[in-house]
Amino acid sequence: MIGKTESRAACTSGAARLAGKLRCTWMQTKETSVREEIFQNLPVPAALGKMIIPAVTSQLIVLIYNMADTFFVGQTNNPYMVAGTSLILPVFNITLCLAGLAGIGGGSLISRLLGQDREEEARRVSAFSLYLGLAIAAAFAVGILVFMEQVLTLLGAGENTYTYARQYATCVIVIGGVPTVLSNVLANLIRSVGRSKEASAGIVMGGLLNIALDPLFMFVLMPEGCEVLGAGIATCLSNCLAFLFFLIVLLRMGRGAVITISPCVGLPGRSSIAAVFGVGIPSAISTFLFDLDYVIIDKLMVAYDDFALAAVGIVLKVERFPLNVGIGICQGMMPLVAYSYSAGNEERMNETIRFSRRLGLTIAGISIALYELFAVQFAGLFIADERTVELASQFLRIRVLATPLMFMSFFTVYLFQAFGKGRISLFLGMARWLAFNIPMLFLLNTLFGMFGVVWSQATADVLTVLLSLFVYRKYRPAVKGKAGSP
């Protein structure tokens, strides 16, 4: 009798294992089918639509969500609270640089590996990139915790702003830094296998949650005087929930999915690890220099008057809308270009590049027309002061002229990241900011004052685009097919 019971139990266990294997195989086949549909079968415009629309949507939500804390803290009419949260923005942006190191470096390589039919190596790269992001984010958070006083003093926190800056930094960087980085890493990794919709859904959800939770924690749950702490808690919680969303996406993708958190898949090869850093480090440096450029603009405008500083602050926010759309186009394009490049499909790769470039330049052209016509109205959305609105509208009409140039500059950088040419993308990023943009800020500020600062972007990016076109034509790699290295 016991033998029969054990036999039935063994049969049940065997059937369960078989069902699990069949389900895993079915999930893996489904994922492969979805990937092949986007990367190989769909017409290029349709494939780009599936990749770009979610990416652009998430970029715009991220932009709005980045403004949310500042907006709601501003409702307190407490300048020290506003200043305290603003001081932490450069440090928070560093966490996004760290996410780009692991996420963009790993995501670009995964798409190329899939183009070479090296799925197992792609799985190892995904796990490595995820744990790389975890390690870097944790180390950064601990570093900020240990050296909090020194960091805040360096950023300029004074007697009236130190407490608010510390509260906000503790929530969004020390506690919330790891889930923020991991959410962005996972978004890039998931997008690299053609699942742009899921990748963007998590980012959008986190942004919308932050916008909804800010007033709840600031003005309802927290006592008066703790609004900055409430904003920090809301931001931290929204990023944690976004990370949880991505974990659920991974579980639904199944055990056989390319993107995995399992350390059991092992380490990728040395060439793959080098390829992750080779693309990820240039991406992180470029993002950091981009933010540094904005910091320098603010510092230079301080030398004039508060109206000029407020006006340029408005312009730097308004101009991000077409810029973030362009970044979304590049994010959606990159996995398709990387896959086609490694698969040896030069025709599809070239069509993807041409269509994406035309789309980005069209958006830039539309933004120029709208901002030139309605500059006063756009500036008036942020402030009612007539002098500030007048200056902001003048600044905006000048800065917007650089939009197509800016798009072409980072479009070329994204292309070389898709090709896995990290050194070239690093060179272009460093040249743009350190050789052209930042020196041009100081030069034109000296020669022409505050309007020289405003004209610096368009002037510098003319030189950047000329250099980018030269480098692209000279160093664009030949399509070698699936035998190419990562």
C-alpha positions as CSV (number, residue, x, y, z in Angstrom):
1,M,0.0,0.0,0.0
2,I,2.9,2.3,0.9
3,G,4.6,1.4,-2.4
4,K,1.5,2.5,-4.3
5,T,1.2,5.8,-2.4
6,E,4.9,6.5,-3.1
7,S,4.4,5.6,-6.7
8,R,1.4,8.0,-7.0
9,A,3.4,10.7,-5.2
10,A,6.3,10.2,-7.6
11,C,4.0,10.4,-10.6
12,T,2.4,13.6,-9.3
13,S,5.8,15.1,-8.6
14,G,7.0,14.1,-12.1
15,A,3.9,15.5,-13.7
16,A,4.4,18.8,-11.8
17,R,8.0,19.0,-13.0
18,L,6.9,18.2,-16.6
19,A,4.2,20.9,-16.4
20,G,6.7,23.4,-15.1
21,K,9.1,22.6,-17.9
22,L,6.4,22.9,-20.5
23,R,5.2,26.2,-19.1
24,C,8.8,27.5,-19.1
25,T,9.3,26.4,-22.7
26,W,6.0,28.0,-23.7
27,M,7.0,31.3,-22.0
28,Q,10.4,31.2,-23.7
29,T,8.9,30.5,-27.1
30,K,6.4,33.3,-26.6
31,E,9.2,35.8,-25.7
32,T,11.2,34.7,-28.7
33,S,8.2,35.1,-30.9
34,V,7.5,38.7,-29.6
35,R,11.2,39.6,-30.0
36,E,11.4,38.3,-33.6
37,E,8.2,40.0,-34.5
38,I,9.6,43.4,-33.5
39,F,13.3,42.9,-34.5
40,Q,12.8,41.0,-37.7
41,N,9.3,40.8,-39.2
42,L,7.4,44.1,-38.6
43,P,8.0,46.9,-41.1
44,V,10.5,49.4,-39.7
45,P,7.9,52.2,-39.0
46,A,5.6,49.8,-37.1
47,A,8.5,48.3,-35.1
48,L,9.8,51.8,-34.2
49,G,6.3,52.8,-33.2
50,K,6.1,49.9,-30.8
51,M,9.5,50.8,-29.3
52,I,9.5,54.6,-29.5
53,I,5.9,55.6,-28.4
54,P,6.3,54.0,-24.9
55,A,9.8,55.3,-24.6
56,V,8.8,58.9,-25.4
57,T,5.8,58.6,-23.1
58,S,8.0,57.6,-20.2
59,Q,10.5,60.4,-20.9
60,L,7.7,63.0,-20.8
61,I,6.3,61.5,-17.6
62,V,9.8,61.5,-16.0
63,L,10.2,65.1,-17.0
64,I,6.9,66.1,-15.3
65,Y,7.7,63.9,-12.3
66,N,11.1,65.6,-11.9
67,M,9.3,68.9,-11.7
68,A,6.6,67.6,-9.3
69,D,8.6,67.9,-6.0
70,T,9.8,71.4,-6.9
71,F,6.2,72.4,-7.8
72,F,4.6,71.1,-4.7
73,V,7.3,72.3,-2.3
74,G,6.9,75.7,-4.0
75,Q,3.3,75.7,-2.8
76,T,4.6,76.2,0.7
77,N,6.0,79.6,-0.3
78,N,9.0,78.7,1.9
79,P,12.2,79.6,-0.1
80,Y,14.4,77.6,2.2
81,M,12.4,74.4,1.5
82,V,12.6,75.0,-2.2
83,A,16.4,75.7,-2.0
84,G,16.9,72.6,0.2
85,T,15.3,70.2,-2.3
86,S,16.9,72.0,-5.3
87,L,20.4,71.5,-3.8
88,I,19.9,67.7,-3.9
89,L,19.0,67.6,-7.6
90,P,22.6,67.3,-8.9
91,V,23.3,64.4,-6.5
92,F,20.0,62.7,-7.5
93,N,21.0,63.0,-11.1
94,I,24.2,61.1,-10.3
95,T,22.1,58.1,-9.4
96,L,20.6,58.2,-12.9
97,C,24.1,58.3,-14.3
98,L,24.9,55.1,-12.3
99,A,21.7,53.5,-13.7
100,G,22.8,54.4,-17.3
101,L,26.2,52.7,-16.7
102,A,24.6,49.4,-15.9
103,G,21.3,49.7,-17.9
104,I,22.5,51.2,-21.2
105,G,25.7,49.4,-21.2
106,G,24.0,46.0,-20.6
107,G,20.9,46.7,-22.7
108,S,22.9,47.7,-25.8
109,L,25.0,44.5,-25.5
110,I,22.0,42.2,-24.9
111,S,20.4,43.4,-28.2
112,R,23.6,42.8,-30.1
113,L,24.0,39.3,-28.5
114,L,20.4,38.4,-29.5
115,G,21.2,39.5,-33.0
116,Q,24.0,36.9,-33.0
117,D,21.7,34.2,-31.5
118,R,23.8,34.1,-28.3
119,E,20.8,34.0,-25.9
120,E,22.6,32.3,-23.0
121,E,25.3,34.9,-23.0
122,A,22.6,37.6,-23.1
123,R,21.0,36.1,-20.0
124,R,24.4,36.2,-18.2
125,V,24.8,39.8,-19.2
126,S,21.4,40.8,-17.9
127,A,22.0,39.3,-14.5
128,F,25.5,40.9,-14.4
129,S,24.1,44.3,-15.3
130,L,21.4,44.1,-12.7
131,Y,23.8,43.2,-9.8
132,L,26.3,45.7,-11.1
133,G,23.6,48.4,-10.7
134,L,22.7,47.1,-7.3
135,A,26.4,47.2,-6.1
136,I,27.1,50.7,-7.4
137,A,23.8,52.1,-6.1
138,A,24.3,50.6,-2.6
139,A,27.9,51.9,-2.4
140,F,26.8,55.4,-3.5
141,A,23.9,55.4,-1.0
142,V,26.2,54.4,1.9
143,G,28.8,57.0,0.8
144,I,26.2,59.7,0.9
145,L,25.0,58.6,4.3
146,V,28.5,58.5,5.8
147,F,29.6,61.8,4.2
148,M,26.2,63.6,4.3
149,E,27.5,66.7,6.2
150,Q,30.5,67.2,3.9
151,V,28.4,66.7,0.7
152,L,25.6,69.1,1.8
153,T,28.2,71.7,2.8
154,L,29.9,71.3,-0.6
155,L,26.6,71.8,-2.3
156,G,26.0,75.1,-0.5
157,A,23.5,74.1,2.2
158,G,23.4,76.7,4.9
159,E,21.8,77.2,8.3
160,N,18.4,77.7,6.8
161,T,18.5,74.9,4.2
162,Y,20.7,72.2,5.8
163,T,17.9,70.3,7.6
164,Y,15.6,70.3,4.6
165,A,18.4,69.1,2.2
166,R,19.3,66.4,4.7
167,Q,15.7,65.1,5.0
168,Y,15.3,65.0,1.2
169,A,18.7,63.4,0.5
170,T,18.0,60.7,3.1
171,C,14.7,59.7,1.5
172,V,15.5,59.9,-2.2
173,I,19.2,58.9,-2.2
174,V,20.2,57.0,1.0
175,I,16.9,55.0,1.2
176,G,15.5,55.4,-2.3
177,G,18.7,55.3,-4.3
178,V,18.9,51.6,-4.8
179,P,15.3,51.1,-6.1
180,T,15.6,54.2,-8.3
181,V,18.7,52.8,-9.9
182,L,17.4,49.3,-10.3
183,S,14.1,50.5,-11.8
184,N,16.0,52.4,-14.5
185,V,18.4,49.5,-15.1
186,L,15.6,47.0,-15.5
187,A,13.7,49.4,-17.8
188,N,16.7,49.5,-20.1
189,L,17.3,45.8,-20.0
190,I,13.6,44.9,-20.6
191,R,13.5,47.4,-23.5
192,S,16.6,45.7,-25.0
193,V,14.6,42.5,-25.8
194,G,11.8,44.5,-27.5
195,R,9.5,45.0,-24.6
196,S,9.4,48.8,-24.7
197,K,5.8,48.9,-23.5
198,E,6.5,47.1,-20.2
199,A,9.8,49.0,-19.7
200,S,8.0,52.3,-20.1
201,A,5.0,51.3,-18.0
202,G,7.1,50.9,-14.9
203,I,8.7,54.3,-15.3
204,V,5.3,56.0,-16.1
205,M,3.7,54.3,-13.1
206,G,6.5,55.5,-10.8
207,G,6.1,59.1,-12.1
208,L,2.4,59.2,-11.8
209,L,2.5,57.7,-8.3
210,N,5.0,60.4,-7.2
211,I,2.8,63.2,-8.6
212,A,-0.2,61.7,-6.7
213,L,1.6,60.9,-3.4
214,D,3.4,64.3,-3.1
215,P,0.4,66.3,-2.0
216,L,-0.9,63.4,0.1
217,F,2.3,63.1,2.2
218,M,3.2,66.8,2.2
219,F,-0.2,68.4,3.1
220,V,-2.3,65.6,4.6
221,L,-0.2,62.9,6.3
222,M,2.8,65.0,7.5
223,P,2.5,67.9,10.1
224,E,3.1,71.4,9.0
225,G,6.8,72.2,8.6
226,C,7.6,68.6,7.4
227,E,6.6,69.2,3.8
228,V,10.1,68.4,2.4
229,L,10.2,65.2,4.4
230,G,6.8,64.3,2.9
231,A,8.0,65.0,-0.6
232,G,11.0,62.8,0.0
233,I,9.0,59.9,1.4
234,A,6.6,60.1,-1.6
235,T,9.4,60.0,-4.1
236,C,11.1,57.1,-2.3
237,L,7.9,55.1,-2.1
238,S,7.0,55.7,-5.7
239,N,10.4,54.4,-6.9
240,C,10.1,51.4,-4.6
241,L,6.7,50.5,-6.1
242,A,8.1,51.0,-9.6
243,F,10.9,48.5,-8.8
244,L,8.3,46.1,-7.5
245,F,6.4,46.4,-10.8
246,F,9.5,45.5,-12.8
247,L,10.1,42.4,-10.6
248,I,6.5,41.3,-11.3
249,V,7.2,41.8,-15.1
250,L,10.3,39.6,-14.8
251,L,8.3,36.9,-13.0
252,R,5.6,37.0,-15.7
253,M,8.3,36.7,-18.4
254,G,9.2,33.3,-16.9
255,R,12.3,31.4,-16.0
256,G,13.5,31.0,-19.6
257,A,13.4,34.7,-20.3
258,V,16.6,36.5,-21.4
259,I,16.2,39.1,-18.7
260,T,16.8,37.4,-15.4
261,I,17.8,38.1,-11.8
262,S,19.1,34.6,-11.2
263,P,22.8,34.5,-10.3
264,C,22.8,30.9,-11.2
265,V,23.3,31.7,-14.9
266,G,26.9,32.6,-14.1
267,L,29.2,35.4,-15.2
268,P,29.4,36.6,-18.8
269,G,32.7,36.4,-20.7
270,R,35.4,39.0,-20.2
271,S,34.7,40.5,-23.5
272,S,31.0,41.0,-22.6
273,I,31.9,42.5,-19.2
274,A,34.3,44.9,-21.0
275,A,31.5,45.7,-23.5
276,V,29.1,46.6,-20.7
277,F,31.5,49.1,-19.2
278,G,32.7,50.2,-22.6
279,V,29.2,51.6,-23.5
280,G,28.0,52.2,-19.9
281,I,30.8,54.4,-18.7
282,P,30.6,56.8,-21.7
283,S,26.8,57.0,-21.2
284,A,27.2,57.8,-17.5
285,I,29.8,60.5,-18.2
286,S,27.7,62.1,-20.9
287,T,24.7,62.3,-18.6
288,F,26.9,63.8,-15.8
289,L,28.4,66.4,-18.1
290,F,24.9,67.3,-19.4
291,D,23.8,68.1,-15.8
292,L,27.0,70.0,-15.2
293,D,26.3,72.2,-18.1
294,Y,23.0,73.2,-16.6
295,V,24.6,73.9,-13.2
296,I,27.2,76.2,-14.8
297,I,24.4,78.1,-16.6
298,D,22.7,78.7,-13.3
299,K,26.0,79.8,-11.7
300,L,26.8,82.3,-14.5
301,M,23.3,83.8,-14.4
302,V,23.6,84.4,-10.6
303,A,26.1,87.1,-11.5
304,Y,23.3,89.2,-13.2
305,D,20.1,89.4,-11.3
306,D,17.3,87.3,-9.8
307,F,15.1,87.9,-12.9
308,A,17.7,86.5,-15.3
309,L,18.2,83.5,-13.0
310,A,14.5,82.8,-12.7
311,A,14.0,83.3,-16.5
312,V,16.8,80.9,-17.5
313,G,15.5,78.4,-14.9
314,I,12.1,78.4,-16.7
315,V,13.7,78.0,-20.1
316,L,15.8,75.1,-19.1
317,K,12.7,73.3,-18.0
318,V,10.6,74.2,-21.0
319,E,13.2,73.2,-23.5
320,R,13.4,69.7,-22.0
321,F,10.1,68.7,-23.6
322,P,11.3,68.3,-27.2
323,L,14.7,67.2,-25.9
324,N,13.1,64.4,-23.9
325,V,11.0,63.4,-26.9
326,G,14.3,63.1,-28.8
327,I,15.9,61.0,-26.1
328,G,12.8,58.7,-26.2
329,I,13.2,58.3,-29.9
330,C,16.9,57.3,-29.4
331,Q,16.0,54.9,-26.6
332,G,13.4,53.2,-28.8
333,M,15.7,53.1,-31.8
334,M,18.8,51.7,-30.1
335,P,17.8,48.1,-29.5
336,L,16.5,47.8,-33.1
337,V,19.8,49.2,-34.6
338,A,21.9,47.0,-32.2
339,Y,20.0,43.9,-33.2
340,S,20.1,44.5,-36.9
341,Y,23.8,45.5,-36.8
342,S,24.7,42.2,-35.1
343,A,22.4,40.1,-37.2
344,G,24.0,41.5,-40.4
345,N,20.8,43.1,-41.6
346,E,22.3,46.3,-43.0
347,E,19.2,47.3,-45.0
348,R,16.9,47.2,-42.0
349,M,19.5,48.9,-39.8
350,N,19.9,51.8,-42.3
351,E,16.1,52.2,-42.6
352,T,15.7,52.3,-38.9
353,I,18.4,55.0,-38.6
354,R,16.9,57.1,-41.4
355,F,13.3,56.9,-40.1
356,S,14.4,57.7,-36.5
357,R,16.5,60.7,-37.7
358,R,13.7,62.1,-39.8
359,L,11.2,61.8,-36.9
360,G,13.5,63.5,-34.4
361,L,14.3,66.4,-36.8
362,T,10.6,66.8,-37.5
363,I,9.8,67.0,-33.8
364,A,12.6,69.5,-33.4
365,G,11.2,71.6,-36.3
366,I,7.7,71.6,-34.8
367,S,9.1,72.7,-31.4
368,I,11.0,75.6,-32.9
369,A,7.7,76.8,-34.6
370,L,5.7,76.5,-31.4
371,Y,8.2,78.1,-29.1
372,E,8.9,81.0,-31.5
373,L,5.2,81.7,-31.8
374,F,4.1,81.1,-28.2
375,A,7.2,81.8,-26.1
376,V,5.4,84.3,-23.9
377,Q,2.6,81.9,-23.2
378,F,5.0,79.0,-22.3
379,A,6.9,81.2,-19.9
380,G,3.7,82.5,-18.4
381,L,2.8,79.0,-17.3
382,F,5.5,79.1,-14.7
383,I,5.4,82.7,-13.4
384,A,3.3,85.8,-13.6
385,D,6.0,88.4,-13.2
386,E,6.1,90.5,-16.4
387,R,9.9,91.2,-16.4
388,T,10.7,87.5,-15.8
389,V,8.3,86.4,-18.6
390,E,9.8,88.9,-21.0
391,L,13.3,87.7,-20.4
392,A,12.3,84.0,-20.4
393,S,10.5,84.4,-23.8
394,Q,13.6,86.0,-25.3
395,F,15.8,83.3,-23.9
396,L,13.5,80.5,-25.1
397,R,13.3,81.9,-28.7
398,I,17.1,81.7,-28.8
399,R,17.7,78.4,-27.0
400,V,15.1,76.5,-29.1
401,L,17.1,77.1,-32.2
402,A,19.6,74.5,-30.9
403,T,16.9,71.8,-30.6
404,P,17.7,70.0,-34.0
405,L,21.4,70.3,-33.3
406,M,21.1,68.9,-29.9
407,F,19.0,66.0,-31.2
408,M,21.6,65.2,-33.9
409,S,24.4,65.3,-31.3
410,F,23.0,62.7,-28.9
411,F,21.5,60.7,-31.8
412,T,25.0,60.0,-33.1
413,V,26.1,59.1,-29.6
414,Y,23.2,56.6,-29.2
415,L,24.1,55.1,-32.6
416,F,27.7,54.3,-31.5
417,Q,26.3,52.9,-28.3
418,A,24.1,50.6,-30.4
419,F,27.2,49.5,-32.4
420,G,29.0,48.8,-29.1
421,K,31.6,51.5,-29.9
422,G,31.9,52.9,-26.4
423,R,35.2,54.8,-27.0
424,I,33.8,56.7,-29.9
425,S,30.6,57.6,-28.0
426,L,32.8,58.7,-25.0
427,F,34.9,60.9,-27.3
428,L,31.8,62.5,-28.8
429,G,30.2,63.1,-25.4
430,M,33.4,64.5,-23.9
431,A,34.1,66.7,-27.0
432,R,30.5,68.1,-26.9
433,W,30.6,69.2,-23.3
434,L,34.3,69.8,-22.4
435,A,35.6,71.1,-25.8
436,F,32.5,73.0,-27.1
437,N,29.6,73.6,-24.7
438,I,31.2,74.5,-21.4
439,P,34.1,76.6,-22.8
440,M,31.6,78.4,-25.1
441,L,29.5,79.3,-22.0
442,F,32.4,81.1,-20.4
443,L,33.6,82.6,-23.7
444,L,30.3,84.1,-24.8
445,N,29.4,85.1,-21.2
446,T,32.6,87.2,-21.2
447,L,32.0,88.7,-24.6
448,F,28.3,89.2,-24.6
449,G,26.9,88.9,-21.1
450,M,23.8,86.9,-20.2
451,F,22.6,86.7,-23.8
452,G,26.0,85.1,-24.7
453,V,25.2,82.4,-22.2
454,V,21.8,81.8,-23.9
455,W,23.4,81.7,-27.4
456,S,26.2,79.3,-26.3
457,Q,24.1,76.1,-26.8
458,A,23.4,76.8,-30.5
459,T,26.9,78.0,-31.2
460,A,28.6,75.0,-29.6
461,D,26.2,72.5,-31.1
462,V,27.0,73.7,-34.6
463,L,30.6,72.6,-34.0
464,T,29.4,69.4,-32.2
465,V,27.2,68.3,-35.2
466,L,30.0,68.9,-37.7
467,L,32.3,66.8,-35.6
468,S,29.6,64.1,-35.1
469,L,29.0,63.9,-38.9
470,F,32.7,63.6,-39.6
471,V,33.2,60.9,-37.0
472,Y,30.1,58.9,-38.1
473,R,31.1,58.9,-41.7
474,K,34.7,57.9,-40.9
475,Y,34.2,55.4,-38.1
476,R,30.8,53.9,-38.7
477,P,31.5,50.1,-38.4
478,A,30.8,47.8,-41.3
479,V,28.0,45.3,-40.8
480,K,29.7,41.9,-40.3
481,G,26.8,39.7,-39.4
482,K,26.3,37.3,-36.5
483,A,29.9,36.3,-36.3
484,G,30.9,39.8,-35.0
485,S,32.2,40.2,-31.4
486,P,30.1,41.9,-28.7
